[in-house]
Amino acid sequence: MDIGQIKALVKQGESHTLEFKKSTTQLKAVFETLCGFLNGHGGTVLIGVNDSGMIIGQKVTDNTKKEIAREIAKIEPPVNVLVNYIPVNDGKAVIVLTAEPSPFAPHAFDCRPFKRNQSTTSKMPQHQYEQLMVKRGHINHFWDEQLAAGYGIEDLDHEEIRRTVLQGANANRFSHQALGESIPDILNRLKLLTNEGLLKKAALALFAKDVEGDYPQFHIKMARFNGLTKTGSFIDNQSFYGNAFRILERANEFVRRHLPIASFYQENSLERIDKPALPVFAVREALINAISHRDYSKRNSSIALAIYDDRLEIWNPGKLPAELTIADLARTHGSIPRNDLVSKVFYIRNLIEKWGTGTNKMIDLCREQDLPSPEFTEYSGGFSVTFKFKESIGPGHIFKPLEGPLTPRQKEIVEILKTEGPMNINSIVDQLKKHIPERTLRHELSSLKKLGILKTIGSARNTLWGIDLSAKENI
């Protein structure tokens, strides 16, 4: 939001979804109104706008932000209130507080429920409070079932949806009839639309094209630390926003780039064997679990992937379900998904099972490689999996990144560039045995670059693609 949008809001005048307050001296009234918005149709409070609609701004200090945070904490049940500070003039800002309509209504502020009627906020009558309590008891409160207000089917990645259908059909986990259906029909099959044809939040988590603005929780932070703690310097530090499958792709690429491998030869064989320091499928399983089972209602938290000299850790927001304990994860246990719709699509994509076997699979894969079992812990409101390396990988120890299997087309591209040297995209297209669209070739080149096999030379129209001289010996 910017000052232009603020001015447009102010022109609308106060209403059942908009309120003006002169300054934070009126914070109590501000949050009574926000409570009313939560119990109704949602709404916005602008602090720094007087009753006449004049934008006067408000001085914002660290203490101002702490006061607002304290008031937010007085709302029960807990809920996310969006807070933005929009600069106006003279070092002042308009504070924008937005509350979406909540499926967890009725909410109370400072132990009292409020309602909004036209442009007036008042205490909620007892009978209305009781009616909302009864309604709350019959609502499915799962985050992924909630309405994705303001978003439509056009905001989704249709190619990713089609890919889900294809992979599901190939794995016999989804109807082959869906291969020829429209996107809305497919989303209906996946139960990602409401009865009115509106998107559920699960659809965004799985397939959204652009999510950073309204859904900051669709995020992963990844770091390779130099040493054994986060206080060490970064060898690599990345942050990525995206839907579930894009996050999984980026996380896998990061692990491939930094997971050390050892090369050796078996007796009576000249073929070199590359063995990763950790079982790749166990790490992948942990990443999939983190993405599909994280608590998406926590807007300001991210999945964290950290690699240290002695271990790899994956942390996701949200503790285990109440029915499970840490000890249960090492033995036979049921599957209790936090995000049922998201998990079902991961199942269709053949990424997870429905039997609660993920943690057992991680343990077995580590044992097969004579490694310690992964450690499962809960802290800071979340769940973590830690894989220990057999040997510490100190800062002076250099490893080649783990290479995934290349497709026949990728191998052909690599052979062309090894033989001919750096080339532009048009020249590469001409060299390929089978013609492919330029867009497809760009995707392949980008994937090979992420694997550390190719590099670019020059920029814009003069860009050439060539073999990265620091790439693996066996490409």
N, C-alpha and C positions, 0 to 999 in steps of 0.2 A: 504494500500500500504506500502511496506517496501523497504529497500535499494536494495534488489535483483531485485525487479520490476523496480526500478528507473534505475538500470544498464541496464536492458533489454530494457527499453524505449530509453535510450541514444544510444544504439547500432543501433537502427533503423535510427538514424539521423533525422535532421529536415525535415519536410514535410508539406503537406497541413493541417495536424492535429496535428503537434508537433513543438514546438518552444523552443529554449534555450535562457536564459538571465543570464548574469553574476551576477547581483545583483539588489536590489530594487532601485538603482539609475536610473534604466530604466523602472520604473513603468508605465510611460506614454505609452511607446512602448508596454509593456506587455499587457495593457488593450486595446490598439488599436487592437492588435492581437486577444485577447479574443473576442472582438466585431466582428472581422472578422469570428472567429469560430462560434459564435452564428448565424451569417447570412449565414453560410454555412453548413458544415457537422459536426460541433463540433470540439473540440480539447483540447490539454493540453499544458500549458506553464510551463517549469521547471526553477525556479529561483535558481541560485547556480550552474549552468552548463555553462561553457564558449563555445564560438563558435566552439572550437575544440572537444567538447564532453567530456571535463574533468570535473569530479564532484569536485567542490571546496567548495561548501556549502555557507551559508549565515548566519550571526549572526541575530537571531530573538529576538526582544525585544517587549515589550508592544506597543511601538511607531510604530514598524514595522507593527504589526497587525492593529493598528488604521489607518495607512496610506493605507493599503490594503482595509480596510472597506470603507474608504472615496472614493477610486477610484471605488469600486463596486457600490457605490451610484450614480456615474456619468453615469451609463448605463441606457438608456431609450429605450423601456419600462423596468421597473425593472425586474430583473431575478436572479435566484440563480446561483452563481458561487461557486463550491466546492473548499475549501481551506484546504490543508493538509500540515503539517510540519513534514518532515521525517528526523530524526537525522542521521548525517553522521560521523563527527569527530570533535574534538577540540571544542565541544559545538556548532557546527554549524549544519545547517539543509538545506535540499533542500525544497523549497516551491513549492508545486504542486497546480496549479490552473487549474481546469477543467470546460469547458463549453460544455453542451450538445447542439445539434442542436435545435433551438427554433422555436415553432410554431408561436411565436409572432414577428418574423422578419418582417421588418428590425429593427435592434437595432442601436442606436447611442451611442458613447462614447464621453462625453464632447461636446455634440451637433453635432457630426459628425459621419456619418456611414462609416464603413470600410468593406472590403472584403478580402478574403484569396485566393491567386492564387499560387499553388505549395507551395514553402516555403517563399513566399513574402506577406506582408500585405500592402495594399494601400487603399486610399480613394475610396469609392464606387461611381461610376458614377451616375448622376442624373437619367438616364433612368432605370438603374437596381433598384435603390431605389424606383422609381415609380411602377415598375413591382411587387416588393415585397409588396408594400403597397396595391395594387389591390388584390394580392393573400391573404394577411392577412384578407382583408374584406370578403373573401369567406370561411374562415376556421372556424370550430367549435373549439372554444378556451377552452372548458371545459376540466379541468385537467383529469378527469377520461376517456375521449375519446382518450387521447394521447397514443402513442406507448410506451410500457414498454420495452425499448431497453435492450438487453442482457438477457432477461428472456424468458423461454418457459413453456409449459404446465407441464413439469416434475417438475417445481418449485412450483406447486400449491398443496394444500391439497385436494386430490381426494375424501377422505371420507367426507369432508365438502361440496364439490360440490354435492355428492350423497345425503347428508342430506338435502341440499337445494331443490333438485328435489322431494324428498319424502315429505318434509313438504309442499312444494308448491302444490303437487298433492293432499295431504290430505286436504288442505284448498281450493281446487278447484281454485287455482290461477296459476297453471302451468299444462302443458299437461301431462297426464298419460303416453303417448307414450314415453316421455323422460326417464321413469324409466328403459327402456331397451337399451337406447342409449349409445354411447361412450362418453368419456369426451369431446373430440373436438366438437362432435355434440351438446352436452349440452351447451358448452360455446358459440357456434354459436347461439343457441336459445336465450341465455341471452345477445347476442350482445356484448360479451366480447372479440371477435376476429376481427381483421381487415379483409378486403376482401382477403388479402394475407395469412390469417391464423396466423397472429402474435398477441401476447397478447396486450391488452390495459391495462393501468394502473389501471383501475377499478378492473380487475381480480386479481391484486396483493393486492389491498386494501382489497378485500373481502376474498381471498383464499390463499394468499402466505404462504409458510411454514417458510421461513426465510427472514426477511425484514430489520433487523436493520441496516445493512451496507449502503445500497443505499437509503433507505427510512426511515430516522430517524423520520419522522412525523407520522409513524404508532406506536404511543406511547401514553400511559396514565400514569400520575403520580397521586398517591393517598395518602392522609395523614389524620390522625386523630390528630388534634391539641389539646393540653391541654390549654384551654382558649378560648378567643374570637378573637384572631388575629394570624397571621402566625409567630409572634415573640415568641409565647409560645413554650414550648417543644413539641416533638413528642410523642404521645402514640403509633402510628404506622405510618410507612412511607414506601411506596412501589412504584416501577417503573416497567412498563411492556411494552415490544415491541411485537407486533403480528398483525395478520390480524383483521378485524373488528369484527368477531364473537368471537375470542379469547379475544379481549379487552373487549367486552361486558360481557363475562363469568367472567373474572377476576374482573371487576368492580362490578358486581352483588355479587360476593363472598365477596368483601371488604365491601359492604354495609350491607350484611347479618351479617357479623362479628361485625360491629360497630353500626348498627342502633338499638337504645334501644327499648325495648318493655315493656309493663305493663301487668301483669297478674291479672285477676279478675274472680269472679264467678257471674253468673246471678242468680236472685232469682228463687227458686224452681229447681235449677239444680246443680249437683255436678261436672259438666264438667268445667274445667278451660279454660278460653278464653285468648289467647295471642294477644294483640293489639299493633302493632308497633307505634312508635312515629310519623312516617310519613307514608303516603300511599305508599306501596311498588311499586305498578304499576305506580304511578305518577313519582317516582324517576327513575324507569326503562324506562319510556317514555322519560324522559329528557336525560338519557344516550344514548338511541337509536338515538334521534335527534342530540345529540352532535357528535356521530360517523358518522352518515349518511350525515349530513349537514356541517361538518367542512370544512374549506378551506385547502385542501390537498396540494395546491401549496406552502404553508408556511412550508418549510422543517424543520426549527429549532424551531417549536412550538408544544406543546403537549396538549391534553385534560387534564384538571385538575379536580380532584374530591377531595374536602376538606370538612371534618366534624369538626365543632367547637362545643363548649358547647351549643350554642344556635341555630345552623343552619347547613344545608348541602348545599354546593354550587357546581355546575358543570359549568365549563367554557370551551368553545371550540374556536379555532382560526376561525376568519371569522365573519364579522358582518351580519346583516340581509340583504336580497336582497333589492335593492333600492325601489322596489314596496311595501315593507312592513315597517310599523313603530311599535314601541313597543306597542302603543295603539291598533293596529290591532290585536295583539295576544290574547287579552281578548274578542274579538268578532269574528263573522264569517269572515273567510278570506280564500283565495285560497291557494293551495299548490304550492310553487315555489322552487323546489329542486335545490341546488347548484350542486350536483353530481347525475345526472339523472340515470346513469347506476347503481350506488351503491344503490340509493333509490329504483329502480325497483326490485332489488334482495331482499332488506329488505321487500318490499311489498310482494313479492312471498313467503318469509319466514313467512308471517303473522305477521310481527313485526311493520309495519306502515300501515296507510291508505293513500289514494291519495287525501284526501279532506282537508288537512290543519287543522285537528282536534286535533293534538297532544297537543298544549298548552291549548286548551279548556278542554281537558280531564284531564290534570294536575290540572287545576283550580277546576273542578267539584269534583275530588277525594279529594282534600284538604278540600273543603267545606263540603263534606259528613262526614269528620272526625272532623269537627268544628275547622279547622286550618286556619291560614291566607292564602290567595291566594299566590302562588309562585310569586316572584319578578323577572321580566325580565329586564335585563340591558345590555348595551354595553360598553365595556372599553378595552383599550390596544389592539385594533384591533380585538376584539372577542366578543362573546355573552355568557351571563351567566344566569343561573336559580338558584334562592336561595329559599330553603324551610326552614321555621322557625319552631322550635320545640315549643310546647305549654308551656313546662317548660324547664329551663336550665338544662343541664346534667353536673354538675360540676365534677371536677376530682375525688372527693370522692364517686361519685355516680356510682355504678357498676350495669350493666345490663347484662342479658343473650343475646347473639346474636340471631338474628331472624333466625329461622330454616325453610327452605323450605320443601315441602312435599317429603318424601323419596319414591323411587320406591319399589315395592314388593321385588325385589332382594336385594336392600340395607337394607330393614327391616329384611330380612332373615339373611343377614350377621351380622347385629347388634345383633340379637337374639342369633346366634351361639356364638359370642364372649362374650356376657353377660353370657351365660350358661357355656361355656367351658373355658373361660379365654383366655389370649393371645395365638395366634397360628401363625404358618408360613403359607405361601400361599398354599403350597401343602395340608396341613391339612384342610384348609378352603375349598378348591376345593372338597375334599373328603366328607365334611359335607353337601355340598349343595345338595338340592333335585334334581336339574337339572344341569348336567355338563356344564360348560362354559369354554372357552379358558382362559389360564392364563393371556393373555394380557387384556382381558375384565375384569377379576377380579381385576387386578392391577388398571385399570381405576376406577372401583367402589370404591376400597379402598382409592385411592387418593382423590376422590370426597368427601368421608365421612371424611377424614382427614381435608380437606379444610373447611368443615362445623363445625369442632371442635368436632366431635363425636368420631373419632378414633385417636389413636396415634401409633407411631412406637417405638419399643424397640430393641436396638441393631443396627447392621448395616450389609450391604452386605448380604452374604448368611445366616447369623444368625438373620436376621430381623424378629421380631414377631410383629403381629398386635393385638392391644387390645383396650378396651374402654378407652377413655380419662376421668379420674375421675372428671375433671372439666366440663364435658359436661352437657347438659341440663338434667333436672330431668325426663323428659317425653320421653326419647329415649327408 
